[in-house]
Amino acid sequence: MTELAGIPVTTAGRTVADCLRTFGPRISVPIADAALHQKLTSIDEIVVQLEMQCHWSGRPLSDQSLDIV
């Protein structure tokens, strides 16, 4: 978590990890690519976030999508 204008929000890395777990590659890969291209997060940060979510639903889907990013 971080703050934006005093409002708690998830980091870009966490948001990308959530998208990779929740949506299929057709949706999540462009989201991840855009965040990386804009330097909002890094592959390492996304991997760290996904490692913390190792038992969350959709985790296997995230691995498939991450391989494409």
N, C-alpha and C positions, 0 to 999 in steps of 0.2 A: 504494500500500500504506500501511497504517496499523497501529497496534497496539491491541488490545483485551485488557486484563488480561495484557499482556506477550506476547500471541500475534499474529503477523502476520496481518492480514486485508485483503481488498480494501475500498476505500471504498464507500460506498453508491452513489455515482455510477458507479463501475466495475462494481459488481454489476448495477445497472439496465441499463447499456450492454450487459453480457454477456447479460442476459435478453432485451433487445430484439433482439440478433443471433441468439439461439438459439431462442427461442420465437416463435410467431406472435402477432399482435396480441391474440387472445382471452385469452392468458395474460400476455403481457408488458406490455400497456397498463395493466391493473389494478395490476401490481407497480409500474410507474413512477408511476402516479397516487398510490398509497399512500405511496411514498417521498417524493414531492413534498409531499403533504398533511401528512405528519409532519415536514416540513422537514429530512429526512435528507440531501437533496441538492437541486440546482437544475437547471433545464433547461440553463443554461450549462455546468455541470459534466458533465452527461450528453453534451452536444454535444462538449465537449473530449475526453472519453473516447472517443467514437465517431470523432472525427477521428484520434486516435492509433491506432485500429483500422481504418483505411481499407482495408487489404489483407487483413483477416481474413475468414474464411468467415462468411456470414450478414449481411454489412454491408448489402447492398441491402434485406434484410428489415427491418433496424433503421430505415432511413430511412422505410419505409412505416409502421412502428409509431409512430415518433417524431412523424409528422405528425398522428396521432390524439391523442397525449397532451396 
